[in-house]
């Protein structure tokens, strides 16, 4: 390798873009001619194939120039990915030979300043002599052959060691082959076979590769197998702990690659007894990994966060997610949430008293009450504005320290502002700050005999108008923030979600009505002769016409006005009638149908939307809770204690046992797969092959069908239909008796 290294560097330094392009285009042509079957593996676009050719040349160079251990690790990782692609190793030899064949004419074209034909000892093997003018070309070609061959051998070794039966079954996306591959797995290593394939220092997860490659059938089988509780007389085997330990981002991968498997995954975290007690069924929710993250310095598991951020209203209503979120809400978050919102509510009450109650004329005339007005407004700015400034300042500082922000063109926005309530809070902060800037109490302080005055020369009419508008706007902002209290009740939160979705349709309708008013205003204004005939003040200017149309849209006009218009100008009356038909018959009826459509669309998933909103509130509230309180909450759950499946049957840790109505989720079969015999963890499970079971069921079905055909006869479609129906019924009866 040391002898080839300087010549390898010279080769890559001397190659031009034309030489590299020749390698990219020629290598596949010759390789496909040599191995026709390889065309089924290289089906990508030309740009992708050129990229692969560049990576091949780069690997041959890096094998010489980079650190060997790092290069072996990178090639091992690449080889494990080729295991998932199902690449046969017998193609590596012809491919490396083709690469060498393509590089030979390129090397011969490179400039060579040595012309001496003196025999020189080959520095590679020191066993034969070469002319000095051919030495450089020989070393370049042989160096490339050595490096590309070594890369191929490392990849072949990795693929050979990593091509387990499980990986091959995943590549075929065959659940039966996968179950056969797991038949020989030691019961203590069965989960690891499905979660980790290690070659050297590199490893790949069969489950992750099944998700990534779209083999969802195999992925479903793996998830169900890992989350199946098996037991012998000595111990229980359950793969949830290993699954989250080896793949802490399993939920994120699952939701991103195969969200259809989310319910199968969550079902595996629940055990339900097939026996009931007094109309109740024992249930164990194994939610430890939905609460506590693998990184114990973090609050709330990344798995539960992924389910919330996924925003699927049907997935979030799964029983274990509902139970987990309700547990966090009731035991920890609700107290802090109510405390925070009660502060907002108290500030809102003080704001109403200061800006709306004491602002009335009857109170302003009493100078003795000016002091109370000043104190109330001071409390608004100290409690309300001060608290909001501290909160947003802290959040913005944390966002930029941890680089947790969104980039919109050139503007960086903290990620916490993605929530609508935080946007309203920031808007309220700006509103209160502007109110403070034009506050009459501040501008008039000490200018008159009384220390606190609300009117003085320093306060201009423009400032008074701005203060009034800001005060009114603040009432709406406070009201919207206080509405978060509806999250305390799921029913109230459902109604809130429904109203929020309906508001969008209302604004669309208002936009259409405003556009209609705009059009008809100018259309009527263009009818100058008819307007003069009517002679009403409502048609004197375009502004008055628009005002009249607004009153018609809201039903505020009298019939006498319409009679006068109809008597004076039938054409103008016709225009108003057309306008009324368009607004009332079209837009308003369309609004009603849209609201019905919104309700119908949300009716099935409305609870899911409400729980998603609560989930986001839980995530935001936990940011303000210290780690010590979270650890106390986790300790109170006692998840390290093993939970019993029944009397005297001590089960697994990490779960919480509850009771649910027996008919809510009927179970007729024990969910724990129990086995007798030897209990050595190194032995495989003595489970029966599913293929044999399927074959037996098909044989029973065929036997029943043949018997019915002989009994009922084969002639006539009705007989055939009756036979098929009776066969199906008999088959289900046999299976039910068997169970």
C-alpha positions as CSV (number, residue, x, y, z in Angstrom):
1,X,0.0,0.0,0.0
2,X,2.8,2.4,0.8
3,X,4.4,1.8,-2.6
4,X,1.1,2.5,-4.4
5,X,0.1,5.6,-2.3
6,X,2.1,8.3,-4.1
7,X,1.2,7.0,-7.6
8,X,-2.5,6.9,-6.5
9,X,-2.3,10.6,-5.6
10,X,-0.6,11.4,-8.9
11,X,-3.3,9.5,-10.8
12,X,-6.2,11.4,-9.3
13,X,-4.4,14.7,-9.6
14,X,-3.7,14.2,-13.3
15,X,-7.2,13.1,-14.3
16,X,-9.2,15.8,-16.0
17,X,-13.0,16.2,-16.1
18,X,-13.0,14.5,-19.5
19,X,-11.3,11.5,-18.1
20,X,-13.8,11.3,-15.2
21,X,-16.7,11.6,-17.7
22,X,-15.2,8.8,-19.7
23,X,-15.1,6.6,-16.6
24,X,-18.7,7.4,-15.7
25,X,-20.1,6.6,-19.1
26,X,-17.9,3.6,-20.1
27,X,-17.9,1.6,-16.9
28,X,-21.7,0.7,-17.0
29,X,-21.6,-0.1,-20.7
30,X,-18.9,-2.6,-20.3
31,X,-20.3,-4.0,-17.1
32,X,-23.7,-4.5,-18.5
33,X,-22.2,-6.3,-21.5
34,X,-20.2,-8.5,-19.2
35,X,-23.1,-9.2,-16.7
36,X,-26.5,-8.8,-18.3
37,X,-28.3,-9.6,-15.0
38,X,-26.7,-6.5,-13.4
39,X,-29.0,-4.3,-15.4
40,X,-31.9,-5.2,-13.1
41,X,-29.9,-3.8,-10.1
42,X,-28.8,-0.6,-11.8
43,X,-32.2,0.8,-12.8
44,X,-31.7,4.3,-11.6
45,X,-31.4,7.5,-13.7
46,X,-28.2,8.5,-15.5
47,X,-27.5,11.2,-12.9
48,X,-27.8,8.7,-10.1
49,X,-25.5,6.2,-11.9
50,X,-22.9,8.9,-12.5
51,X,-23.0,9.7,-8.8
52,X,-22.4,6.1,-8.0
53,X,-19.4,6.0,-10.4
54,X,-18.0,9.1,-8.7
55,X,-18.4,7.4,-5.3
56,X,-16.6,4.3,-6.6
57,X,-13.6,6.4,-7.7
58,X,-13.7,8.3,-4.4
59,X,-13.7,5.1,-2.4
60,X,-10.6,3.8,-4.3
61,X,-8.8,7.0,-3.6
62,X,-9.8,7.2,0.1
63,X,-8.7,3.7,0.7
64,X,-5.2,4.9,0.1
65,X,-5.2,8.3,1.5
66,X,-7.6,8.3,4.5
67,X,-7.3,6.6,7.9
68,X,-7.8,2.9,7.4
69,X,-10.1,2.3,10.4
70,X,-12.4,5.2,9.4
71,X,-12.6,3.9,5.9
72,X,-13.4,0.4,7.0
73,X,-16.2,1.7,9.2
74,X,-17.6,3.7,6.3
75,X,-17.5,0.7,4.0
76,X,-19.0,-1.5,6.6
77,X,-22.0,0.9,6.9
78,X,-22.2,1.0,3.1
79,X,-22.1,-2.8,2.9
80,X,-24.9,-3.1,5.5
81,X,-27.1,-0.9,3.4
82,X,-26.3,-3.2,0.4
83,X,-27.6,-6.1,2.5
84,X,-31.0,-4.3,2.5
85,X,-30.8,-3.8,-1.2
86,X,-30.2,-7.5,-1.8
87,X,-27.1,-7.1,-3.9
88,X,-25.5,-10.4,-4.8
89,X,-21.8,-10.6,-3.9
90,X,-20.9,-12.4,-7.1
91,X,-21.2,-9.2,-9.1
92,X,-18.5,-7.4,-7.2
93,X,-15.7,-9.3,-9.0
94,X,-16.8,-8.5,-12.5
95,X,-17.5,-4.9,-11.5
96,X,-14.0,-4.3,-10.1
97,X,-12.5,-5.9,-13.2
98,X,-14.6,-3.6,-15.4
99,X,-13.4,-0.6,-13.4
100,X,-9.8,-1.6,-13.9
101,X,-10.4,-2.1,-17.7
102,X,-11.9,1.4,-18.0
103,X,-9.1,3.0,-16.0
104,X,-6.3,1.5,-18.1
105,X,-6.8,3.6,-21.3
106,X,-7.3,6.7,-19.1
107,X,-3.9,6.1,-17.4
108,X,-2.2,5.6,-20.8
109,X,-3.5,9.0,-22.0
110,X,-2.0,10.8,-19.0
111,X,1.2,12.8,-19.7
112,X,4.4,10.9,-18.9
113,X,7.6,13.0,-18.7
114,X,9.9,9.9,-18.2
115,X,11.4,8.6,-21.5
116,X,14.2,6.3,-20.1
117,X,13.8,2.6,-20.8
118,X,16.2,1.6,-18.1
119,X,15.0,-1.4,-16.1
120,X,13.7,-0.5,-12.7
121,X,12.7,-2.8,-9.8
122,X,9.0,-2.7,-9.3
123,X,8.4,-1.1,-5.8
124,X,5.2,-3.0,-5.3
125,X,6.5,-6.6,-5.1
126,X,10.3,-6.0,-5.6
127,X,10.2,-9.2,-7.7
128,X,10.4,-8.1,-11.3
129,X,11.8,-5.3,-13.4
130,X,10.0,-2.8,-15.7
131,X,11.2,-0.1,-18.1
132,X,11.4,3.2,-16.2
133,X,9.0,4.9,-18.7
134,X,6.3,2.3,-18.0
135,X,6.8,2.1,-14.2
136,X,4.5,5.0,-13.4
137,X,1.6,3.8,-15.5
138,X,2.0,0.2,-14.1
139,X,1.9,1.5,-10.5
140,X,-1.1,3.7,-11.1
141,X,-3.1,0.8,-12.7
142,X,-2.0,-1.8,-10.1
143,X,-2.6,0.7,-7.3
144,X,-6.1,1.3,-8.5
145,X,-6.7,-2.4,-8.9
146,X,-5.5,-3.0,-5.3
147,X,-7.6,-0.3,-3.7
148,X,-10.8,-1.0,-5.6
149,X,-10.3,-4.7,-5.0
150,X,-9.9,-4.1,-1.2
151,X,-13.1,-2.0,-1.2
152,X,-14.9,-4.8,-2.9
153,X,-13.6,-7.4,-0.5
154,X,-14.7,-5.4,2.5
155,X,-18.1,-4.9,1.0
156,X,-18.4,-8.6,0.2
157,X,-17.4,-9.6,3.7
158,X,-19.9,-7.2,5.2
159,X,-22.7,-8.3,3.0
160,X,-21.9,-12.0,3.7
161,X,-21.9,-11.5,7.4
162,X,-24.9,-9.2,7.4
163,X,-27.1,-11.2,5.1
164,X,-29.0,-13.0,7.9
165,X,-32.1,-14.9,7.3
166,X,-34.1,-12.0,8.8
167,X,-32.6,-9.5,6.4
168,X,-33.3,-11.8,3.4
169,X,-36.9,-12.2,4.5
170,X,-37.2,-8.4,4.8
171,X,-35.8,-7.9,1.3
172,X,-38.5,-10.3,0.0
173,X,-41.1,-8.6,2.2
174,X,-42.4,-12.1,3.1
175,X,-43.9,-12.5,6.6
176,X,-43.8,-16.3,6.3
177,X,-40.1,-16.3,5.5
178,X,-39.5,-13.9,8.4
179,X,-41.3,-16.2,10.9
180,X,-39.3,-19.1,9.6
181,X,-36.1,-17.1,10.1
182,X,-37.0,-16.4,13.7
183,X,-37.9,-20.1,14.4
184,X,-34.3,-20.9,15.4
185,X,-33.7,-17.6,17.3
186,X,-32.8,-18.2,21.0
187,X,-35.7,-16.8,23.1
188,X,-33.4,-14.4,24.9
189,X,-32.0,-13.1,21.6
190,X,-35.1,-13.1,19.5
191,X,-35.7,-9.4,19.8
192,X,-32.1,-8.6,19.0
193,X,-32.2,-10.6,15.8
194,X,-34.9,-8.2,14.6
195,X,-33.4,-5.0,15.9
196,X,-29.6,-5.2,15.3
197,X,-27.3,-6.8,12.8
198,X,-23.7,-6.0,13.6
199,X,-20.7,-6.4,11.4
200,X,-17.5,-5.1,13.0
201,X,-18.2,-1.7,14.6
202,X,-21.2,-1.0,12.4
203,X,-24.8,-2.2,12.8
204,X,-28.1,-1.9,11.0
205,X,-31.6,-2.4,12.3
206,X,-33.7,-4.8,10.3
207,X,-36.8,-3.2,11.6
208,X,-35.7,0.3,10.5
209,X,-34.6,-1.0,7.1
210,X,-38.0,-2.7,6.6
211,X,-39.6,0.7,7.3
212,X,-37.2,2.6,5.2
213,X,-37.4,0.3,2.2
214,X,-41.2,0.1,2.2
215,X,-41.4,-3.5,3.3
216,X,-44.4,-2.8,5.5
217,X,-45.6,-6.4,5.6
218,X,-42.3,-7.5,7.2
219,X,-42.2,-4.5,9.4
220,X,-45.7,-5.2,10.8
221,X,-44.6,-8.8,11.5
222,X,-41.5,-7.6,13.3
223,X,-43.5,-5.1,15.4
224,X,-46.1,-7.6,16.4
225,X,-43.5,-10.3,17.2
226,X,-41.4,-7.9,19.4
227,X,-44.4,-6.7,21.3
228,X,-45.8,-10.1,21.9
229,X,-45.6,-11.3,25.5
230,X,-44.2,-14.8,25.7
231,X,-43.7,-16.8,28.8
232,X,-42.3,-20.1,30.2
233,X,-42.3,-21.2,33.7
234,X,-39.3,-19.1,34.8
235,X,-39.7,-15.7,33.2
236,X,-41.6,-13.4,30.8
237,X,-40.2,-12.2,27.5
238,X,-41.3,-8.8,26.2
239,X,-39.4,-6.7,23.7
240,X,-40.6,-3.2,24.5
241,X,-37.6,-2.3,26.6
242,X,-35.1,-3.5,24.0
243,X,-37.1,-1.9,21.2
244,X,-36.9,1.6,22.8
245,X,-33.3,1.1,24.0
246,X,-31.9,0.1,20.6
247,X,-34.2,2.4,18.6
248,X,-35.2,5.4,20.7
249,X,-36.6,7.1,17.6
250,X,-38.8,4.1,16.6
251,X,-42.0,6.1,16.8
252,X,-40.7,8.9,14.7
253,X,-39.4,6.4,12.1
254,X,-42.7,4.5,12.2
255,X,-44.9,7.6,11.7
256,X,-42.7,9.0,9.0
257,X,-42.2,5.8,7.0
258,X,-45.3,3.6,7.8
259,X,-48.0,5.4,9.8
260,X,-50.5,2.6,9.0
261,X,-48.5,0.5,11.6
262,X,-49.0,3.0,14.4
263,X,-52.1,1.2,15.8
264,X,-50.4,-2.2,15.7
265,X,-47.4,-0.7,17.5
266,X,-49.7,0.9,20.2
267,X,-51.8,-2.3,20.5
268,X,-48.6,-4.1,21.4
269,X,-48.1,-1.8,24.4
270,X,-51.4,-2.9,26.0
271,X,-52.3,-6.2,27.7
272,X,-55.9,-7.1,28.3
273,X,-57.1,-10.1,30.2
274,X,-59.5,-12.5,28.6
275,X,-61.2,-12.9,32.0
276,X,-63.5,-10.4,33.5
277,X,-64.3,-9.5,37.1
278,X,-67.7,-8.1,38.0
279,X,-68.2,-6.7,34.5
280,X,-64.7,-5.2,34.5
281,X,-61.6,-6.3,32.5
282,X,-58.1,-5.9,33.9
283,X,-55.9,-3.9,31.5
284,X,-52.1,-3.1,31.8
285,X,-50.8,-0.1,29.9
286,X,-47.0,-0.4,29.3
287,X,-46.4,3.3,29.1
288,X,-43.0,3.7,30.7
289,X,-41.3,4.6,27.4
290,X,-44.2,6.9,26.4
291,X,-43.5,8.9,29.6
292,X,-39.7,8.7,30.2
293,X,-37.3,9.3,27.4
294,X,-34.1,7.2,27.0
295,X,-32.3,10.5,27.8
296,X,-33.3,10.9,31.4
297,X,-32.3,14.6,31.3
298,X,-35.3,15.2,29.0
299,X,-38.9,15.6,30.2
300,X,-41.5,13.7,28.3
301,X,-40.6,10.9,25.9
302,X,-39.7,11.8,22.3
303,X,-42.1,9.0,21.4
304,X,-45.1,10.7,22.9
305,X,-44.0,14.0,21.3
306,X,-43.8,12.4,17.9
307,X,-47.4,11.2,18.3
308,X,-48.6,14.7,19.2
309,X,-46.5,16.4,16.4
310,X,-47.8,13.9,13.9
311,X,-51.3,15.6,14.3
312,X,-53.4,12.6,13.4
313,X,-56.7,12.9,15.3
314,X,-57.4,9.1,15.0
315,X,-54.0,7.9,16.2
316,X,-54.1,10.2,19.2
317,X,-57.4,8.7,20.4
318,X,-55.8,5.3,20.8
319,X,-56.5,4.1,24.4
320,X,-52.9,4.0,25.6
321,X,-52.3,7.5,24.3
322,X,-55.5,8.8,25.8
323,X,-54.6,7.2,29.1
324,X,-51.0,8.6,29.1
325,X,-52.0,12.1,28.2
326,X,-54.8,12.2,30.8
327,X,-52.4,10.9,33.4
328,X,-49.8,13.6,32.7
329,X,-52.6,16.2,32.5
330,X,-54.3,15.3,35.8
331,X,-51.2,14.4,37.8
332,X,-48.8,17.1,36.8
333,X,-49.7,19.6,34.1
334,X,-53.2,20.8,34.9
335,X,-52.1,22.5,38.1
336,X,-49.4,24.6,36.4
337,X,-51.6,25.3,33.4
338,X,-54.5,26.6,35.5
339,X,-52.1,28.7,37.6
340,X,-50.7,30.3,34.5
341,X,-54.1,30.9,32.9
342,X,-55.5,32.2,36.2
343,X,-52.8,34.8,36.2
344,X,-53.9,35.8,32.7
345,X,-57.5,35.8,33.9
346,X,-56.7,38.0,36.9
347,X,-54.8,40.4,34.7
348,X,-57.8,40.4,32.3
349,X,-60.1,41.3,35.1
350,X,-57.9,44.2,36.3
351,X,-57.6,45.3,32.7
352,X,-61.4,45.4,32.3
353,X,-61.7,47.3,35.5
354,X,-59.1,49.8,34.5
355,X,-60.0,50.3,30.8
356,X,-63.7,49.6,30.7
357,X,-65.3,50.1,34.1
358,X,-63.4,53.0,35.7
359,X,-63.2,54.6,32.2
360,X,-66.8,55.7,32.3
361,X,-67.7,59.3,32.4
362,X,-69.6,59.0,35.7
363,X,-66.3,57.8,37.4
364,X,-64.0,60.2,35.5
365,X,-65.8,63.2,36.9
366,X,-64.9,62.1,40.4
367,X,-61.3,63.2,40.9
368,X,-61.0,61.0,44.0
369,X,-61.3,57.9,41.8
370,X,-58.4,59.0,39.5
371,X,-56.0,57.4,42.0
372,X,-57.8,54.0,41.7
373,X,-57.6,54.3,37.9
374,X,-53.9,55.0,38.0
375,X,-53.3,52.1,40.4
376,X,-55.4,49.7,38.2
377,X,-53.5,50.7,35.1
378,X,-50.1,50.4,36.9
379,X,-51.1,46.8,37.9
380,X,-51.9,46.0,34.3
381,X,-48.5,47.1,33.1
382,X,-46.6,45.6,36.0
383,X,-48.4,42.2,36.3
384,X,-49.5,41.8,32.7
385,X,-46.9,43.5,30.5
386,X,-44.0,42.7,32.9
387,X,-44.8,39.0,33.0
388,X,-45.3,38.8,29.3
389,X,-42.0,40.6,28.6
390,X,-40.1,38.2,30.9
391,X,-41.7,35.1,29.3
392,X,-41.1,36.1,25.7
393,X,-37.6,37.4,26.5
394,X,-36.7,34.1,28.1
395,X,-38.1,32.0,25.3
396,X,-36.4,34.1,22.6
397,X,-33.1,33.8,24.4
398,X,-33.4,30.1,24.7
399,X,-34.4,29.7,21.1
400,X,-31.4,31.5,19.8
401,X,-29.0,29.8,22.3
402,X,-30.2,26.4,21.3
403,X,-30.8,27.4,17.6
404,X,-34.4,26.4,17.9
405,X,-35.8,28.8,15.3
406,X,-37.5,28.8,11.9
407,X,-35.9,30.5,8.9
408,X,-38.3,32.4,6.7
409,X,-36.2,34.0,3.9
410,X,-33.8,36.2,5.9
411,X,-35.8,36.3,9.1
412,X,-35.2,33.9,12.0
413,X,-38.3,33.3,14.1
414,X,-38.2,31.3,17.3
415,X,-40.0,27.9,17.0
416,X,-42.2,28.5,20.0
417,X,-44.1,31.2,18.0
418,X,-45.4,28.5,15.7
419,X,-48.2,28.0,18.3
420,X,-51.2,30.4,17.8
421,X,-51.6,31.1,21.5
422,X,-47.9,32.2,21.7
423,X,-48.5,34.5,18.7
424,X,-51.5,36.0,20.4
425,X,-49.4,36.4,23.6
426,X,-46.7,38.2,21.7
427,X,-49.3,40.4,20.0
428,X,-50.8,41.3,23.3
429,X,-47.3,42.2,24.6
430,X,-46.8,44.6,21.7
431,X,-50.3,46.0,22.3
432,X,-49.7,46.7,26.0
433,X,-46.3,48.2,25.2
434,X,-47.9,50.6,22.7
435,X,-50.6,51.5,25.2
436,X,-47.9,52.3,27.7
437,X,-46.3,54.6,25.2
438,X,-49.5,56.7,24.8
439,X,-50.8,56.2,28.4
440,X,-52.5,59.5,29.5
441,X,-51.6,58.8,33.1
442,X,-47.9,58.8,32.3
443,X,-48.0,61.9,30.1
444,X,-50.1,63.9,32.6
445,X,-48.4,62.8,35.7
446,X,-47.5,65.9,37.9
447,X,-48.6,68.4,35.2
448,X,-51.8,69.4,37.1
449,X,-52.7,70.0,40.7
450,X,-53.7,66.4,41.1
451,X,-50.9,63.9,40.7
452,X,-52.9,61.6,38.5
453,X,-54.9,63.2,35.6
454,X,-56.4,61.5,32.6
455,X,-56.6,64.6,30.4
456,X,-54.1,67.3,29.9
457,X,-52.4,69.4,27.2
458,X,-49.6,66.8,26.7
459,X,-52.2,64.2,25.4
460,X,-53.2,65.0,21.8
461,X,-56.4,63.9,20.2
462,X,-54.4,61.5,18.0
463,X,-52.9,59.9,21.1
464,X,-56.4,59.6,22.7
465,X,-57.8,57.8,19.6
466,X,-54.8,55.5,19.4
467,X,-55.2,54.7,23.1
468,X,-58.9,53.9,22.7
469,X,-58.2,51.6,19.7
470,X,-55.4,49.8,21.5
471,X,-57.6,49.4,24.6
472,X,-60.4,47.8,22.6
473,X,-58.0,45.5,20.7
474,X,-56.5,44.4,24.0
475,X,-59.9,43.2,25.2
476,X,-60.2,40.8,22.3
477,X,-56.6,39.5,22.7
478,X,-57.1,38.9,26.4
479,X,-60.4,37.1,25.7
480,X,-58.8,34.8,23.1
481,X,-56.0,33.9,25.5
482,X,-58.5,33.2,28.4
483,X,-60.3,30.8,26.0
484,X,-57.5,28.3,26.6
485,X,-59.2,27.4,29.9
486,X,-61.6,25.4,27.7
487,X,-58.9,22.8,27.5
488,X,-59.7,21.7,31.1
489,X,-62.7,19.9,29.6
490,X,-62.5,17.8,26.5
491,X,-66.1,18.6,25.6
492,X,-65.5,22.3,25.8
493,X,-62.3,21.9,23.9
494,X,-64.2,20.0,21.2
495,X,-66.6,22.9,20.8
496,X,-63.7,25.3,20.7
497,X,-62.0,23.4,17.9
498,X,-65.3,23.3,16.0
499,X,-65.7,27.1,16.3
500,X,-62.1,27.7,15.3
501,X,-62.7,25.7,12.1
502,X,-66.0,27.5,11.4
503,X,-64.5,30.9,11.7
504,X,-62.5,30.4,8.6
505,X,-65.6,29.8,6.6
506,X,-67.3,32.8,8.1
507,X,-64.4,35.0,7.0
508,X,-64.6,33.6,3.5
509,X,-68.3,34.4,3.3
510,X,-67.7,37.9,4.6
511,X,-65.0,38.4,1.9
512,X,-67.4,37.3,-0.8
513,X,-70.1,39.7,0.5
514,X,-67.6,42.6,0.7
515,X,-66.6,41.9,-2.9
516,X,-70.2,41.9,-3.9
517,X,-70.9,45.2,-2.1
518,X,-67.8,46.7,-3.9
519,X,-69.1,45.6,-7.3
520,X,-72.7,46.7,-6.9
521,X,-71.7,50.0,-5.4
522,X,-69.9,51.1,-8.5
523,X,-72.6,49.5,-10.7
524,X,-75.3,51.5,-9.1
525,X,-73.2,54.7,-9.1
526,X,-72.9,54.3,-12.8
527,X,-76.7,54.5,-13.2
528,X,-76.8,58.3,-12.7
529,X,-80.2,58.8,-14.4
530,X,-81.9,56.3,-12.2
531,X,-80.2,57.8,-9.1
532,X,-81.5,61.3,-10.0
533,X,-85.0,59.9,-10.4
534,X,-85.0,58.4,-6.9
535,X,-83.6,61.5,-5.4
536,X,-82.7,59.9,-2.0
537,X,-79.7,60.9,0.0
538,X,-78.7,57.2,0.3
539,X,-77.6,57.4,-3.4
540,X,-75.9,60.8,-3.4
541,X,-72.4,59.4,-3.1
542,X,-70.6,56.1,-3.5
543,X,-70.0,56.0,0.2
544,X,-73.7,56.3,0.9
545,X,-74.5,53.6,-1.7
546,X,-72.0,51.3,0.0
547,X,-73.5,52.0,3.4
548,X,-77.0,51.2,2.1
549,X,-75.8,47.9,0.6
550,X,-74.2,47.0,3.9
551,X,-77.5,47.7,5.7
552,X,-79.3,45.5,3.2
553,X,-76.8,42.7,3.7
554,X,-77.4,42.8,7.4
555,X,-81.2,43.3,7.1
556,X,-81.1,46.8,8.6
557,X,-83.2,48.6,5.9
558,X,-86.9,49.3,6.2
559,X,-89.6,48.2,3.7
560,X,-90.6,51.8,3.1
561,X,-87.2,52.6,1.6
562,X,-87.6,49.7,-0.8
563,X,-91.1,50.8,-1.8
564,X,-89.9,54.3,-2.5
565,X,-87.0,52.9,-4.7
566,X,-89.4,50.6,-6.5
567,X,-91.9,53.4,-7.3
568,X,-89.3,55.8,-8.5
569,X,-87.0,53.5,-10.5
570,X,-87.7,49.9,-11.4
571,X,-84.3,49.4,-12.9
572,X,-82.5,50.5,-9.7
573,X,-84.9,48.3,-7.7
574,X,-84.0,45.4,-10.0
575,X,-80.3,45.9,-9.3
576,X,-80.9,45.9,-5.5
577,X,-83.1,42.7,-5.8
578,X,-80.3,41.0,-7.7
579,X,-77.8,42.0,-5.0
580,X,-80.1,40.7,-2.3
581,X,-80.6,37.4,-4.1
582,X,-76.9,37.0,-4.5
583,X,-76.1,37.8,-0.9
584,X,-78.9,35.9,0.9
585,X,-79.7,33.1,-1.5
586,X,-76.1,32.3,-2.6
587,X,-73.6,33.5,0.0
588,X,-75.5,33.0,3.2
589,X,-77.0,29.6,2.2
590,X,-73.5,28.5,1.0
591,X,-72.1,29.5,4.4
592,X,-74.7,27.3,6.1
593,X,-73.8,24.4,3.9
594,X,-70.1,25.0,4.5
595,X,-70.6,25.0,8.3
596,X,-72.6,21.8,8.0
597,X,-69.7,20.4,5.9
598,X,-67.2,21.4,8.6
599,X,-69.2,19.7,11.3
600,X,-69.6,16.5,9.3
601,X,-65.9,16.5,8.5
602,X,-64.9,17.0,12.1
603,X,-67.7,15.0,13.9
604,X,-65.9,11.7,13.8
605,X,-62.5,13.1,14.7
606,X,-63.5,16.0,16.9
607,X,-62.3,14.4,20.1
608,X,-58.9,13.6,18.4
609,X,-58.5,17.3,17.5
610,X,-59.3,18.3,21.1
611,X,-56.8,15.9,22.5
612,X,-54.1,17.0,20.0
613,X,-54.7,20.6,21.3
614,X,-54.3,19.4,24.9
615,X,-51.2,17.5,23.9
616,X,-49.5,20.6,22.5
617,X,-50.5,22.5,25.7
618,X,-48.9,19.7,27.8
619,X,-45.7,20.0,25.7
620,X,-45.6,23.8,26.2
621,X,-46.4,23.7,29.9
622,X,-43.7,21.2,30.6
623,X,-41.1,23.6,29.4
624,X,-41.9,25.8,32.5
625,X,-41.7,22.9,35.0
626,X,-38.4,22.0,36.6
627,X,-36.8,18.6,36.3
628,X,-37.1,17.9,40.1
629,X,-40.9,18.1,39.8
630,X,-40.9,15.8,36.8
631,X,-38.8,13.2,38.6
632,X,-41.2,13.3,41.6
633,X,-44.0,12.6,39.2
634,X,-42.2,9.7,37.6
635,X,-41.3,8.3,41.0
636,X,-45.0,8.4,42.1
637,X,-45.9,6.2,39.1
638,X,-43.8,3.3,40.5
639,X,-43.1,2.0,37.0
640,X,-40.1,0.0,38.2
641,X,-42.5,-2.3,40.1
642,X,-43.7,-5.4,38.4
643,X,-47.4,-5.6,37.7
644,X,-49.3,-8.8,38.2
645,X,-51.4,-10.4,35.4
646,X,-53.6,-12.2,37.9
647,X,-53.6,-13.6,41.4
648,X,-50.1,-14.8,42.2
649,X,-48.9,-14.2,38.6
650,X,-46.3,-11.4,38.9
651,X,-45.7,-10.0,35.4
652,X,-43.6,-7.2,33.9
653,X,-42.5,-3.8,35.1
654,X,-43.1,-0.5,33.3
655,X,-46.9,-0.7,33.3
656,X,-50.0,0.6,35.1
657,X,-52.9,-1.7,35.8
658,X,-56.5,-0.4,35.4
659,X,-59.9,-1.8,34.9
660,X,-62.2,-1.0,32.0
661,X,-65.8,-2.1,31.1
662,X,-65.7,-5.7,29.9
663,X,-67.6,-5.0,26.6
664,X,-65.4,-2.1,25.6
665,X,-62.7,-4.2,24.1
666,X,-63.8,-7.9,24.1
667,X,-61.0,-10.4,24.3
668,X,-61.6,-14.1,24.0
669,X,-58.1,-15.4,24.0
670,X,-55.1,-15.0,26.3
671,X,-52.7,-12.4,24.8
672,X,-49.7,-14.0,26.6
673,X,-48.2,-16.9,24.5
674,X,-47.2,-19.5,27.1
675,X,-45.0,-22.5,26.6
676,X,-44.0,-25.5,28.6
677,X,-40.9,-27.6,28.4
678,X,-37.4,-26.5,29.0
679,X,-36.8,-22.9,30.2
680,X,-33.3,-22.3,29.0
681,X,-33.0,-18.8,27.5
682,X,-30.6,-20.1,24.8
683,X,-33.3,-22.4,23.4
684,X,-35.7,-21.2,20.7
685,X,-39.4,-21.1,21.3
686,X,-41.2,-24.4,20.5
687,X,-43.8,-22.6,18.5
688,X,-45.7,-24.2,15.7
689,X,-45.1,-22.9,12.2
690,X,-47.8,-20.6,10.9
691,X,-47.6,-22.1,7.5
692,X,-48.7,-25.5,8.8
693,X,-51.7,-23.8,10.5
694,X,-52.6,-22.0,7.3
695,X,-52.2,-25.2,5.3
696,X,-54.4,-27.1,7.8
697,X,-57.1,-24.5,7.6
698,X,-57.1,-24.6,3.8
699,X,-57.2,-28.4,3.8
700,X,-60.3,-28.4,6.2
701,X,-61.9,-25.8,3.9
702,X,-61.4,-27.9,0.8
703,X,-62.6,-31.0,2.5
704,X,-65.8,-29.3,3.6
705,X,-66.4,-27.9,0.1
706,X,-65.9,-31.2,-1.6
707,X,-68.3,-32.9,0.9
708,X,-70.9,-30.3,0.2
709,X,-70.5,-30.6,-3.5
710,X,-71.1,-34.4,-3.3
711,X,-74.1,-33.9,-1.1
712,X,-75.8,-31.1,-3.0
713,X,-74.6,-31.7,-6.5
714,X,-72.6,-29.6,-8.9
715,X,-75.3,-28.4,-11.4
716,X,-76.7,-24.9,-11.4
717,X,-75.4,-21.6,-10.2
718,X,-77.8,-21.5,-7.2
719,X,-76.4,-24.8,-6.0
720,X,-72.8,-23.5,-6.4
721,X,-73.7,-20.3,-4.5
722,X,-75.5,-22.2,-1.7
723,X,-72.6,-24.7,-1.5
724,X,-70.0,-21.9,-1.2
725,X,-72.1,-20.1,1.5
726,X,-72.7,-23.2,3.5
727,X,-69.0,-24.1,3.2
728,X,-68.0,-20.7,4.6
729,X,-70.4,-21.0,7.4
730,X,-69.3,-24.5,8.3
731,X,-65.6,-23.5,8.2
732,X,-66.2,-20.7,10.7
733,X,-68.2,-23.1,12.8
734,X,-65.3,-25.6,12.9
735,X,-62.8,-22.9,13.7
736,X,-64.9,-21.5,16.5
737,X,-65.4,-25.0,18.0
738,X,-61.7,-25.6,17.7
739,X,-60.9,-22.4,19.5
